[in-house]
Amino acid sequence: MRRAVLVLAVVFGIFATVGWTAVRSDPQELGPREAALAAWQRAGLPPVSAAPESIGRWFAALPPARAERITARFPLVVGNLDGAPLDLRYRANRRAIGQELVRERAQLRRGGMTDRGRTQTEKRLAVLTALRQPDRQVLAFDPTGRGQVAEVRGDLARAERVAVVVPGVDTKLSNFERFADDDKPGYVAPAGMAASLYDEVRADSPGQRVAVIAWADYEAPAGLGVDAATGLPAEAGAVRLTRLVSALPSHPGTALICHSYGSVVCGLAAPALPGNVTDIAVAGSPGMRASDADALHTRARIWATRASGDWIADVPHFELAGLGHGADPVDDDFGARVFPAGGAHGHTEYFRPGTGSLRTFAAIATGSALQRA
């Protein structure tokens, strides 16, 4: 009862501080992706909700020239279509990012923005410009609202193992990547997390074909408001994450590396994940919406870590009437394989090069963590 009262006090403190952020604004006009989906449907093309295997067979039966025309006409659909050929998705998203760059630049030239709006637009432009470089492999892209994106490091089509990095609160297009002049290091952003992990994997296991996906392709809570205290954004994210993993080429062994609120997404996805997901690792977790590892109903191995000085340790690990995210994964009673974060401090350093957490993430990604434990 005392813990329940504490949880309610924390939640109402959040309400008083940041407001009822779960209340949605009025519906806006049709965004670019929604308009593209409507045009796709009018053209009589396959429903985007079709199983990835069905989408894959449909593309395989198309003459290459027609597949290219469809990709050029509907980049915001093909680029996000699980089951579509990877090379088409990469090209589609490069085209869609180019179109969004044109829109954002025009908006900046028109002016009339607040200082905050201009700053956000400039940050989005910087990320979009970086993502459109020839060496980037963008697996998903949606500029709607705060923006969603997923990027691949390595050769996903030929990978023996895949690691999916699932970030947490406040993930959006404008902070998908950090740059040299930012006030935070690159490894705190989703793109930087994936880059750090990929570099660590290549250094540790250079002969193994491993791909890493920076998966910021769900609508994460905006700040530590009511959304972050509930599972609603995570429930929608879990559906998208499950579909992504189910659509991976040849179903290689897959590990999910989940940071902060991303671990809530991974916990809710766990029961529906396909058998190729061998490991789920959480770092700085507020909970996985489960009382213990068995309650996740998955055959995947569950790993957990928390760095010294991480403020998440002070968040009550409790669930009451939909608020809170359940038991602490680093508690002995939870049943996860707990590992040290050695060298990481606070909530954002888990992917910092040289840390024990990053080394263990790499071993989990390659499937060698058990042998080293």
C-alpha positions in Angstrom: 0.0 0.0 0.0 2.8 2.4 0.8 4.4 1.7 -2.6 1.1 2.3 -4.3 0.7 5.7 -2.5 4.3 6.6 -3.6 3.5 5.7 -7.2 0.4 7.8 -7.2 2.3 10.7 -5.7 5.0 10.5 -8.4 2.4 10.3 -11.2 0.4 13.2 -9.9 3.6 15.1 -9.5 4.3 14.5 -13.1 0.8 15.7 -14.0 1.4 18.9 -12.1 4.8 19.5 -13.6 4.3 18.7 -17.2 0.6 18.6 -17.7 -1.7 16.0 -19.1 0.4 15.2 -22.1 -1.7 12.1 -22.9 -4.5 14.3 -24.1 -4.3 14.4 -27.8 -4.6 17.5 -30.0 -7.2 17.9 -32.6 -6.7 15.8 -35.7 -4.5 17.5 -38.3 -4.8 17.5 -42.0 -3.6 14.5 -43.9 0.2 14.2 -43.7 2.5 13.1 -46.5 2.5 9.4 -45.5 -1.2 9.2 -45.0 -1.8 10.9 -48.4 0.6 8.3 -50.0 -1.2 5.4 -48.3 -4.6 6.7 -49.6 -3.2 7.0 -53.1 -1.7 3.5 -52.9 -5.1 2.1 -51.9 -6.8 4.0 -54.7 -4.3 2.4 -57.1 -5.5 -1.0 -56.1 -2.2 -2.2 -54.7 -1.9 -4.8 -52.0 -3.0 -3.7 -48.5 0.0 -2.6 -46.4 -1.4 -4.7 -43.5 -0.8 -7.9 -45.5 1.7 -10.4 -44.1 5.3 -9.6 -45.0 5.6 -13.0 -46.7 2.7 -12.0 -48.9 4.2 -8.6 -49.7 7.5 -10.3 -50.6 5.8 -12.8 -53.0 3.9 -9.9 -54.7 7.1 -7.9 -55.3 8.9 -11.1 -56.5 6.3 -11.6 -59.2 6.6 -8.0 -60.5 8.7 -7.2 -63.5 11.7 -5.2 -62.3 10.7 -2.1 -64.3 7.2 -2.0 -62.7 8.6 -2.5 -59.2 10.9 0.5 -59.8 8.0 2.6 -61.1 5.9 1.8 -58.0 8.8 2.6 -55.8 9.3 6.0 -57.5 5.6 6.8 -57.3 5.0 5.7 -53.7 8.3 6.0 -51.8 6.7 6.7 -48.4 4.8 3.4 -48.8 7.4 1.1 -50.3 10.1 2.4 -47.9 8.0 1.3 -44.9 6.6 -1.9 -46.3 7.8 -4.9 -44.4 8.3 -7.7 -46.9 9.4 -5.4 -49.7 12.9 -6.0 -51.1 15.6 -4.3 -49.0 17.2 -2.5 -52.0 13.8 -1.1 -53.0 13.2 0.1 -49.4 16.5 1.8 -49.2 16.0 3.6 -52.5 12.4 4.5 -51.7 13.5 6.1 -48.4 16.3 8.0 -50.0 13.8 9.5 -52.4 11.3 10.2 -49.6 14.0 11.9 -47.5 14.9 14.0 -50.5 11.3 15.1 -50.9 11.1 15.9 -47.2 14.3 18.0 -47.4 12.6 20.1 -50.2 9.6 20.7 -48.0 11.5 21.5 -44.8 13.8 24.0 -46.7 10.8 25.7 -48.2 9.2 26.0 -44.8 12.4 27.5 -43.4 12.6 30.0 -46.2 8.9 31.1 -45.7 9.8 32.1 -42.1 7.1 33.0 -39.6 8.4 30.4 -37.1 9.1 30.7 -33.4 12.7 30.4 -32.4 12.0 26.9 -31.1 10.3 26.0 -34.3 13.2 27.2 -36.4 15.7 25.3 -34.2 13.7 22.0 -34.5 13.4 22.5 -38.3 17.2 23.1 -38.6 17.8 19.9 -36.5 15.5 17.9 -38.8 17.3 19.3 -41.8 20.7 18.2 -40.4 19.4 14.7 -39.7 17.7 14.4 -43.1 20.8 15.6 -44.9 23.0 13.0 -43.1 20.5 10.2 -43.7 20.5 10.9 -47.5 24.2 10.3 -47.8 25.0 7.4 -50.2 26.3 5.1 -47.5 23.2 5.3 -45.3 20.6 2.4 -45.4 17.3 3.7 -44.2 14.9 0.9 -43.6 11.9 3.0 -42.6 11.0 6.7 -42.7 7.9 8.7 -41.9 8.2 12.5 -41.5 4.7 12.8 -40.0 4.6 14.7 -36.7 7.8 14.3 -34.7 9.0 11.8 -37.3 10.0 8.1 -37.2 13.0 6.4 -38.8 15.0 3.1 -38.8 18.4 2.6 -40.1 20.6 -0.5 -40.9 24.3 -0.8 -40.2 25.9 -3.8 -42.1 24.5 -6.1 -44.7 21.0 -7.1 -43.4 20.3 -9.3 -46.4 23.3 -11.6 -45.6 23.4 -11.3 -41.8 23.8 -14.3 -39.6 22.8 -12.3 -36.6 20.7 -9.1 -36.2 20.6 -6.7 -33.3 17.7 -4.2 -33.0 18.3 -1.2 -30.8 15.1 0.1 -29.3 15.4 3.6 -27.8 13.2 5.3 -25.3 11.4 8.5 -24.4 11.7 11.6 -26.6 12.9 9.7 -29.6 12.1 11.7 -32.8 13.5 12.5 -36.2 15.3 15.7 -35.0 17.4 13.8 -32.4 17.8 10.5 -34.3 21.5 11.5 -34.7 23.8 13.8 -32.9 26.6 15.8 -34.5 30.0 17.2 -33.4 28.6 20.6 -32.4 25.7 19.1 -30.3 25.8 19.4 -26.5 25.5 15.6 -26.1 27.8 12.8 -27.4 26.7 10.8 -30.4 26.1 7.5 -28.6 23.1 8.9 -26.7 21.0 9.1 -30.0 19.5 6.0 -31.7 21.9 6.3 -34.7 24.8 6.6 -32.4 23.7 3.7 -30.2 23.6 1.5 -33.3 26.9 2.8 -34.6 28.7 2.1 -31.3 27.2 -1.4 -31.1 28.1 -2.2 -34.7 31.7 -0.9 -34.3 32.1 -3.0 -31.1 30.7 -6.1 -32.8 33.1 -5.7 -35.8 36.1 -5.2 -33.5 35.1 -8.2 -31.3 33.9 -10.6 -34.0 35.3 -9.4 -37.4 34.4 -12.6 -39.2 30.8 -12.7 -38.2 28.1 -11.2 -40.4 26.1 -9.1 -38.0 23.7 -6.2 -38.9 22.5 -3.6 -36.4 19.2 -1.7 -36.8 18.6 1.6 -35.1 14.9 1.3 -34.6 13.2 4.6 -33.9 10.1 3.6 -35.8 7.5 4.0 -33.1 5.8 7.0 -31.6 7.8 7.4 -28.4 6.4 9.4 -25.5 7.4 13.1 -25.6 9.2 13.7 -22.3 8.4 12.3 -18.9 4.7 13.0 -19.0 1.7 10.7 -18.6 2.4 8.8 -21.8 5.8 7.7 -20.4 4.0 6.5 -17.2 1.6 4.3 -19.2 2.0 1.4 -21.7 -0.1 2.9 -24.4 2.7 4.2 -26.7 4.6 0.9 -26.0 1.6 -1.2 -27.0 1.5 0.4 -30.4 5.3 0.2 -30.7 5.3 -3.5 -29.7 3.1 -4.3 -32.7 5.4 -2.5 -35.1 8.5 -4.1 -33.5 7.0 -7.6 -33.8 6.2 -7.0 -37.5 9.7 -5.8 -38.2 11.4 -8.8 -36.6 9.0 -11.2 -38.3 9.9 -9.7 -41.7 13.7 -9.9 -41.3 15.3 -11.7 -44.3 15.8 -15.4 -43.8 15.0 -15.0 -40.1 18.5 -14.9 -38.7 19.1 -15.1 -35.0 18.0 -11.8 -33.5 18.7 -9.9 -30.3 16.7 -6.9 -29.0 18.8 -4.2 -27.1 16.2 -2.0 -25.4 17.0 1.2 -23.5 14.8 2.9 -21.0 11.2 3.1 -22.2 12.2 0.9 -25.1 12.3 -1.9 -22.6 8.6 -1.4 -22.0 8.1 -1.8 -25.8 10.2 -5.0 -25.8 8.4 -6.4 -22.8 5.0 -6.0 -24.4 6.3 -7.4 -27.7 7.9 -10.5 -26.0 5.0 -12.9 -26.1 4.3 -12.4 -29.8 8.0 -12.3 -31.0 9.0 -15.1 -33.5 11.3 -17.8 -32.4 14.3 -16.2 -34.2 14.5 -13.7 -31.3 17.0 -15.4 -29.0 17.8 -12.6 -26.6 16.2 -9.5 -25.1 18.5 -7.1 -23.2 17.3 -4.1 -21.2 19.3 -1.2 -19.9 18.1 1.5 -17.6 14.6 -0.1 -17.6 11.6 1.3 -15.8 10.0 -2.2 -16.1 8.9 -4.6 -18.8 5.2 -4.7 -17.9 5.8 -8.1 -16.3 6.1 -9.4 -12.7 9.1 -11.5 -13.7 10.9 -13.0 -16.7 8.5 -16.0 -16.9 5.6 -13.6 -17.2 7.1 -12.4 -20.5 6.1 -15.7 -22.1 9.0 -15.9 -24.4 11.8 -18.4 -25.1 14.2 -15.6 -25.6 16.9 -15.1 -22.9 16.3 -12.0 -20.8 19.3 -9.8 -19.8 19.3 -6.7 -17.7 21.7 -4.0 -16.5 21.7 -0.7 -14.8 24.6 1.8 -14.5 25.6 3.5 -11.3 24.0 6.9 -10.9 21.1 6.0 -13.2 18.0 8.0 -12.0 15.7 5.2 -13.2 16.7 3.3 -10.0 14.6 5.9 -8.1 11.5 5.3 -10.1 9.0 3.1 -8.3 8.9 -0.2 -10.2 5.2 -0.8 -9.8 2.1 -1.1 -11.8 -1.3 0.3 -10.7 -4.4 0.9 -12.8 -2.2 1.1 -16.0 0.4 3.4 -14.5 3.9 2.3 -14.0 5.7 -0.6 -15.7 6.0 -3.4 -13.2 8.9 -5.2 -11.5 12.5 -4.1 -11.8 14.4 -6.3 -14.3 17.7 -6.1 -12.3 16.1 -7.5 -9.1 17.1 -11.0 -8.3 13.5 -12.1 -8.1 12.8 -11.0 -11.7 14.9 -13.8 -13.1 16.9 -11.9 -15.8 20.6 -12.5 -16.4 21.9 -9.4 -14.8 25.3 -8.1 -16.0 27.4 -5.1 -14.9 27.4 -1.8 -16.9 31.1 -1.3 -15.9 32.3 2.3 -16.8 28.8 3.6 -17.7 27.3 6.2 -15.4 23.9 7.7 -15.4 21.0 7.0 -17.8 22.7 7.7 -21.2 26.1 6.1 -21.2 25.2 2.4 -21.8 26.5 2.6 -25.4 29.6 4.6 -24.6 32.7 3.0 -26.1 34.8 1.1 -23.5 31.9 0.3 -21.2 31.1 -3.1 -19.9 27.5 -2.6 -21.0 28.5 -2.1 -24.6 30.8 -5.1 -24.6 28.0 -7.3 -23.3 25.5 -5.9 -25.8 28.0 -6.9 -28.5 28.3 -10.4 -27.1 24.5 -10.7 -26.9 24.3 -9.4 -30.5 26.7 -12.1 -31.8 25.1 -14.9 -29.7 28.3 -15.4 -27.7 27.3 -13.9 -24.4 26.5 -17.3 -22.7 30.0 -18.6 -23.5 31.6 -15.6 -21.9 29.4 -15.4 -18.9 
